[in-house]
């Protein structure tokens, strides 16, 4: 394997982390589409386009259908919202108290099936206020203003939402559909191709549900200018990333943005540590990543490679009916194996003593691991070793 570097990870490191090729990779077998992702809500897609994204929507549906995962959606829609002292508009949201009972879960599951009328999806290019082209964007709008007869379900009287997704997701899904249909009878995809497709579908699904988290919050807002709440005490207000942290333990991104999912995916604990902060209003605003209410105590972040073995299992009914039933949310947390540390001023940060730039290189604590289980090299790459 060559030592060619791909956005600070070498090809050897990508292979060591299992981030690119899983020899046993195969396409998923999930089925069942939640009503929120029904054909009606993708009205701007053709039948062929909707058919191509069904495997991804099946994974999206799993994120909505399990009761343990519904805790997040219950919190967004019916959680306790408390004002933050000394600020006029800011709140934080916490889980309902008392907690939902099994009867509540059944009623809430039914409510989720009725919420599809609040959301619609499209594929189109969009830009942020910072000039970047995002993978997704959510815009709230007041449906009752144009349709006075509209009655929202569940006593929810906030905004409806249009979720715009990057067309690259649709292009990849259509290419996968074409490729699969071109296979001779009995033939299967090679492992590298199957691994790439699984990564694309996973990142697509995470982005879609990330945007749905913003849309769910819109359903509780009557004013588009109302800021998002801080989720359960997090120091940064960004509902989509709060969902990613709640489910998988961090914010998802690609190893190399310009090459899509070809080079693998990484995740970083949310909210991240140091970033350039622009102070706006009562809180500092980190460019593109939500509002801060206090500074991070960390001096670095770590991007961990996401193993293909973890992505593969999420696409299978065996996982959702087996390991998830047995281990619950713990089974969704992505294992931390190989990571790259970075700080505020440079993509690759070098560290010596714990939490201090420079100095000698050696073992140190990384994201909760003990100093005996983590080691860092001179360029900031970290590896977990198991005694």
C-alpha positions as CSV (number, residue, x, y, z in Angstrom):
1,X,0.0,0.0,0.0
2,X,1.4,3.4,-0.9
3,X,2.0,6.2,1.5
4,X,0.1,8.7,-0.6
5,X,-1.7,11.1,1.7
6,X,-5.4,11.8,1.4
7,X,-6.4,14.9,3.3
8,X,-3.9,14.1,6.1
9,X,-4.6,10.4,6.3
10,X,-2.4,8.0,4.3
11,X,-3.8,5.2,2.2
12,X,-2.3,2.8,4.7
13,X,-4.1,4.5,7.6
14,X,-7.4,4.4,5.7
15,X,-6.9,0.7,5.2
16,X,-5.8,0.1,8.8
17,X,-8.9,1.9,10.0
18,X,-11.1,-0.2,7.7
19,X,-12.5,3.1,6.3
20,X,-12.6,2.3,2.6
21,X,-12.9,-1.4,1.7
22,X,-14.8,-4.1,3.6
23,X,-14.0,-7.5,1.9
24,X,-17.5,-8.8,2.9
25,X,-19.4,-5.7,1.9
26,X,-22.8,-6.2,0.3
27,X,-25.8,-3.9,-0.3
28,X,-28.3,-3.6,2.5
29,X,-31.6,-5.4,2.9
30,X,-33.6,-2.8,4.9
31,X,-37.2,-2.3,3.8
32,X,-40.2,-0.3,4.9
33,X,-40.4,3.5,4.3
34,X,-41.7,5.8,7.1
35,X,-44.6,8.0,5.9
36,X,-42.4,11.1,6.5
37,X,-40.3,9.9,3.5
38,X,-43.3,8.9,1.3
39,X,-43.4,9.4,-2.4
40,X,-45.8,12.3,-1.9
41,X,-43.2,14.2,0.1
42,X,-40.7,13.9,-2.8
43,X,-43.2,15.3,-5.3
44,X,-40.4,17.1,-7.3
45,X,-38.7,13.7,-8.0
46,X,-39.5,11.4,-10.9
47,X,-40.6,7.8,-10.1
48,X,-37.1,6.6,-11.3
49,X,-35.4,9.1,-8.9
50,X,-37.5,8.1,-5.9
51,X,-37.0,4.4,-6.6
52,X,-33.2,5.1,-6.6
53,X,-33.2,6.6,-3.2
54,X,-35.4,4.0,-1.5
55,X,-32.4,2.1,0.1
56,X,-31.3,5.3,1.7
57,X,-34.9,6.2,2.9
58,X,-35.1,2.7,4.4
59,X,-32.2,3.6,6.7
60,X,-33.7,7.0,7.4
61,X,-36.9,5.2,8.4
62,X,-35.0,3.0,10.9
63,X,-33.8,6.2,12.6
64,X,-37.4,7.2,13.2
65,X,-39.1,3.9,14.0
66,X,-37.2,2.6,17.1
67,X,-38.5,3.8,20.4
68,X,-35.0,4.5,21.9
69,X,-34.3,6.7,18.9
70,X,-37.7,8.4,19.3
71,X,-36.5,9.9,22.6
72,X,-34.7,12.6,20.5
73,X,-37.8,13.4,18.5
74,X,-40.0,13.5,21.6
75,X,-37.6,15.9,23.2
76,X,-37.6,18.2,20.2
77,X,-41.4,18.2,19.9
78,X,-42.6,17.9,23.5
79,X,-39.5,18.5,25.6
80,X,-39.3,21.0,28.5
81,X,-38.0,24.3,27.1
82,X,-36.4,26.6,29.7
83,X,-35.2,30.1,29.0
84,X,-31.5,30.8,29.5
85,X,-31.0,33.5,32.1
86,X,-30.1,37.0,30.9
87,X,-31.0,36.3,27.2
88,X,-34.3,37.4,25.7
89,X,-35.0,34.6,23.2
90,X,-32.7,31.7,23.9
91,X,-33.8,28.4,25.5
92,X,-32.6,24.9,26.1
93,X,-34.7,21.8,25.7
94,X,-34.7,18.7,27.9
95,X,-36.5,15.4,27.8
96,X,-40.1,15.3,28.9
97,X,-40.6,14.8,32.6
98,X,-42.0,12.3,33.6
99,X,-40.5,10.1,30.9
100,X,-42.7,8.6,28.2
101,X,-44.4,5.3,29.1
102,X,-44.9,2.4,26.6
103,X,-48.3,3.8,25.9
104,X,-46.8,7.2,25.2
105,X,-44.4,5.6,22.7
106,X,-47.3,3.9,20.8
107,X,-49.1,7.2,20.6
108,X,-46.0,9.1,19.6
109,X,-45.2,6.6,16.9
110,X,-48.6,7.1,15.5
111,X,-48.1,10.9,15.6
112,X,-44.9,10.6,13.6
113,X,-46.7,8.8,10.9
114,X,-49.1,11.8,10.6
115,X,-46.3,14.4,10.6
116,X,-45.5,13.9,6.9
117,X,-47.8,16.7,5.9
118,X,-45.4,19.1,7.6
119,X,-42.4,18.2,5.5
120,X,-41.4,18.1,1.8
121,X,-38.1,17.3,0.1
122,X,-36.3,18.3,-3.0
123,X,-32.9,18.0,-4.7
124,X,-31.4,21.3,-5.7
125,X,-28.2,23.4,-5.3
126,X,-28.2,25.8,-2.4
127,X,-25.7,28.0,-0.6
128,X,-25.4,29.3,2.9
129,X,-24.8,32.8,4.2
130,X,-21.1,31.9,4.3
131,X,-21.0,31.1,0.6
132,X,-20.4,27.4,1.0
133,X,-22.5,24.7,-0.8
134,X,-24.0,22.6,1.9
135,X,-25.2,19.0,1.7
136,X,-28.6,20.0,3.0
137,X,-30.6,23.0,4.0
138,X,-34.0,23.4,5.7
139,X,-36.4,26.4,5.3
140,X,-39.4,26.9,7.4
141,X,-42.6,28.4,6.1
142,X,-46.1,29.2,7.4
143,X,-48.6,26.9,5.6
144,X,-51.6,28.3,7.4
145,X,-50.9,31.7,5.9
146,X,-51.5,30.3,2.4
147,X,-53.9,27.5,3.4
148,X,-56.1,28.6,6.2
149,X,-58.0,25.3,6.2
150,X,-54.8,23.3,7.0
151,X,-54.9,21.6,10.4
152,X,-51.6,20.3,11.7
153,X,-51.6,17.0,13.6
154,X,-50.9,16.5,17.3
155,X,-51.6,20.1,18.3
156,X,-48.4,21.2,16.6
157,X,-48.9,24.7,15.3
158,X,-45.4,25.7,14.2
159,X,-43.8,26.0,10.7
160,X,-43.8,23.5,7.9
161,X,-40.4,22.9,6.2
162,X,-38.9,22.4,2.8
163,X,-35.8,20.3,3.0
164,X,-33.3,20.8,0.1
165,X,-30.7,18.0,-0.4
166,X,-27.6,18.3,-2.5
167,X,-28.1,16.8,-6.1
168,X,-24.9,14.8,-5.7
169,X,-26.8,12.4,-3.5
170,X,-29.4,11.8,-6.2
171,X,-26.7,11.5,-8.9
172,X,-24.9,8.8,-6.8
173,X,-28.2,7.0,-6.1
174,X,-29.1,6.9,-9.8
175,X,-25.7,5.6,-10.7
176,X,-26.1,2.8,-8.2
177,X,-29.5,1.9,-9.6
178,X,-28.0,1.8,-13.1
179,X,-25.0,-0.3,-11.9
180,X,-27.1,-2.8,-10.0
181,X,-29.6,-3.3,-12.9
182,X,-26.7,-3.9,-15.3
183,X,-25.4,-6.9,-13.4
184,X,-25.8,-10.3,-15.0
185,X,-28.2,-12.7,-13.2
186,X,-26.5,-14.0,-10.0
187,X,-23.7,-11.5,-10.1
188,X,-22.8,-9.3,-7.2
189,X,-20.8,-6.1,-6.8
190,X,-17.2,-6.2,-5.9
191,X,-16.4,-5.3,-2.3
192,X,-14.9,-1.9,-3.0
193,X,-17.9,-0.8,-5.1
194,X,-20.3,-2.1,-2.5
195,X,-18.4,-0.3,0.3
196,X,-18.5,3.0,-1.6
197,X,-22.2,2.7,-2.2
198,X,-22.9,1.9,1.5
199,X,-20.9,5.0,2.5
200,X,-22.8,7.2,0.1
201,X,-26.1,5.9,1.4
202,X,-25.1,6.3,5.0
203,X,-23.9,9.8,4.6
204,X,-27.0,10.6,2.5
205,X,-29.2,9.2,5.3
206,X,-27.4,11.0,8.1
207,X,-27.7,14.3,6.1
208,X,-31.4,13.8,5.5
209,X,-32.3,13.0,9.1
210,X,-29.9,15.9,10.2
211,X,-32.1,18.2,8.2
212,X,-35.3,16.6,9.5
213,X,-34.1,17.5,13.0
214,X,-34.2,21.1,12.0
215,X,-37.6,20.6,10.4
216,X,-38.9,19.0,13.6
217,X,-37.8,22.0,15.6
218,X,-39.4,24.3,13.0
219,X,-42.7,22.5,13.8
220,X,-42.5,24.0,17.3
221,X,-41.6,27.5,16.0
222,X,-44.1,30.1,14.8
223,X,-41.4,32.6,13.8
224,X,-38.6,31.9,11.3
225,X,-36.4,34.2,13.3
226,X,-36.7,32.3,16.5
227,X,-33.3,30.7,17.4
228,X,-32.9,26.9,17.8
229,X,-32.7,25.7,21.4
230,X,-29.6,24.2,23.0
231,X,-30.2,20.5,23.2
232,X,-29.9,19.1,26.8
233,X,-27.2,21.5,28.0
234,X,-25.0,21.4,25.0
235,X,-22.9,24.5,24.6
236,X,-23.8,25.0,21.0
237,X,-27.2,25.2,19.4
238,X,-27.5,23.2,16.2
239,X,-30.3,20.6,16.2
240,X,-29.0,18.6,13.3
241,X,-25.6,18.0,14.9
242,X,-27.3,17.4,18.2
243,X,-29.1,14.5,16.6
244,X,-25.9,13.1,15.1
245,X,-24.2,13.2,18.5
246,X,-27.2,11.7,20.2
247,X,-27.3,8.7,17.8
248,X,-23.8,8.1,16.6
249,X,-21.6,10.0,19.1
250,X,-20.3,12.7,16.8
251,X,-20.7,14.9,13.7
252,X,-20.2,13.1,10.3
253,X,-18.1,14.4,7.5
254,X,-16.0,13.1,4.6
255,X,-12.3,12.5,4.7
256,X,-11.9,14.5,1.4
257,X,-14.8,16.8,0.6
258,X,-13.9,17.2,-3.1
259,X,-13.8,13.5,-3.6
260,X,-17.1,12.7,-2.0
261,X,-17.2,9.4,0.0
262,X,-14.4,7.8,-2.1
263,X,-11.8,8.2,0.7
264,X,-14.0,7.3,3.6
265,X,-15.9,9.1,6.3
266,X,-14.9,10.6,9.7
267,X,-16.7,11.7,12.8
268,X,-15.8,14.2,15.5
269,X,-17.4,14.7,18.9
270,X,-20.1,17.4,18.9
271,X,-19.9,20.2,19.9
272,X,-16.3,20.4,18.6
273,X,-13.5,22.2,20.4
274,X,-11.6,25.3,19.3
275,X,-12.8,27.1,16.2
276,X,-12.6,30.7,15.0
277,X,-15.4,32.4,16.8
278,X,-17.3,35.5,15.5
279,X,-19.1,37.2,18.3
280,X,-22.7,38.0,17.4
281,X,-25.4,38.9,19.9
282,X,-25.4,37.3,23.3
283,X,-23.3,34.3,22.1
284,X,-20.4,33.6,19.9
285,X,-21.3,32.1,16.5
286,X,-19.0,29.5,15.0
287,X,-19.1,29.9,11.3
288,X,-21.7,27.4,9.9
289,X,-21.9,25.4,13.1
290,X,-24.5,27.0,15.3
291,X,-24.4,29.4,18.3
292,X,-22.1,29.0,21.3
293,X,-23.1,29.9,24.9
294,X,-19.6,29.2,26.4
295,X,-16.1,28.5,25.1
296,X,-14.7,25.1,24.7
297,X,-12.2,23.9,27.3
298,X,-10.5,21.7,24.8
299,X,-7.6,22.8,22.7
300,X,-8.0,20.3,20.0
301,X,-10.5,18.0,18.2
302,X,-10.1,14.5,16.8
303,X,-11.6,13.3,13.5
304,X,-11.9,9.5,13.8
305,X,-12.2,7.2,10.7
306,X,-15.6,5.5,10.5
307,X,-15.1,1.7,10.0
308,X,-16.9,0.2,7.1
309,X,-17.9,-2.7,9.4
310,X,-20.1,-0.2,11.4
311,X,-21.6,1.3,8.3
312,X,-22.4,-2.1,6.8
313,X,-24.3,-3.4,9.8
314,X,-26.6,-0.3,9.9
315,X,-27.9,-1.4,6.4
316,X,-29.0,-4.8,7.6
317,X,-32.2,-6.0,9.2
318,X,-30.1,-8.5,11.3
319,X,-28.6,-5.5,13.1
320,X,-31.8,-3.7,13.9
321,X,-33.6,-6.9,14.9
322,X,-30.6,-8.3,16.8
323,X,-27.8,-6.2,18.2
324,X,-29.9,-3.1,18.5
325,X,-32.6,-5.0,20.3
326,X,-30.0,-6.4,22.7
327,X,-27.7,-3.4,23.2
328,X,-29.8,-0.4,22.2
329,X,-28.2,3.0,21.7
330,X,-24.7,1.7,22.6
331,X,-24.7,-0.4,19.4
332,X,-25.1,2.8,17.3
333,X,-22.0,4.5,18.8
334,X,-19.2,4.5,16.3
335,X,-16.0,2.9,17.7
336,X,-13.0,5.2,17.9
337,X,-9.9,3.6,16.3
338,X,-7.7,5.8,14.2
339,X,-8.1,9.6,14.5
340,X,-6.4,12.8,13.5
341,X,-6.1,15.6,16.0
342,X,-6.5,19.2,14.8
343,X,-6.7,22.6,16.5
344,X,-7.7,26.1,15.8
345,X,-4.8,27.3,13.7
346,X,-3.9,24.3,11.6
347,X,-5.5,21.1,10.2
348,X,-2.7,18.9,11.7
349,X,-1.9,19.8,15.3
350,X,1.1,18.5,17.2
351,X,0.9,17.8,20.9
352,X,3.3,16.7,23.6
353,X,2.1,16.7,27.2
354,X,-1.6,16.2,27.7
355,X,-3.5,19.1,26.2
356,X,-0.4,21.2,25.5
357,X,0.9,22.0,22.0
358,X,4.5,21.2,21.3
359,X,6.9,19.3,23.6
360,X,7.7,15.7,23.4
361,X,5.5,13.1,21.7
362,X,4.0,10.4,23.9
363,X,0.9,8.7,25.2
364,X,-2.0,11.0,26.3
365,X,-5.7,10.9,27.0
366,X,-7.9,11.2,23.9
367,X,-11.7,11.7,24.1
368,X,-12.2,9.9,27.4
369,X,-9.6,7.1,26.7
370,X,-7.0,6.5,29.4
371,X,-3.3,7.3,28.7
372,X,-2.6,3.6,28.5
373,X,-5.1,3.0,25.7
374,X,-4.2,5.9,23.4
375,X,-1.0,6.9,21.6
376,X,-0.3,9.9,19.3
377,X,2.4,10.2,16.7
378,X,4.4,13.3,15.8
379,X,1.7,14.5,13.3
380,X,-1.2,14.2,15.6
381,X,-2.7,10.9,14.4
382,X,-4.0,8.8,17.3
383,X,-4.5,5.1,17.6
384,X,-6.4,3.1,20.2
385,X,-4.6,0.0,21.5
386,X,-6.4,-2.7,23.4
387,X,-4.3,-4.4,26.2
